[in-house]
Amino acid sequence: MAFNYHRELQAWVVPLLLVGFFAYLMSHSFLSVFEVTMDAMFLCFAVDMETNDGSAEKPYLMDQELLTFVSQSNKLTEGQTHRHMRSFQDNEDGTELQPMV
C-alpha cells in the first residue's frame, strides 16, 4: 500500500526483508512449539512404556495408534539394521569391492 500512495518510494528491499524476517520469526515460533509438544509426547510415551506393561493390572495409558506406529517403526528399523549387518557378514549378493585395474 505504501508503494501505491507514495510513488517516490523505490526501496523495495527493506519491506521485502522485513516481511521475510517476520515470516521466519512466525514459522520458527510455530515449529518451536510443535517441537516441544512432540518432545513432551514422546517423553510421556517412554515413561508409560517404562511404568506399565500392558497387562490388565497396569494397562498402557497411551493412544493405541501411537503404540502401533512406534512398534512398526521399530520393526522396520530393526529389519534394516539386521539386513545391513548380514550384508557385512556374508557377501552372497556379490557386493564385494574389487580393485580397479
Helices and strands as residue ranges (DSSP letters): H 2-5, H 13-51, H 64-89
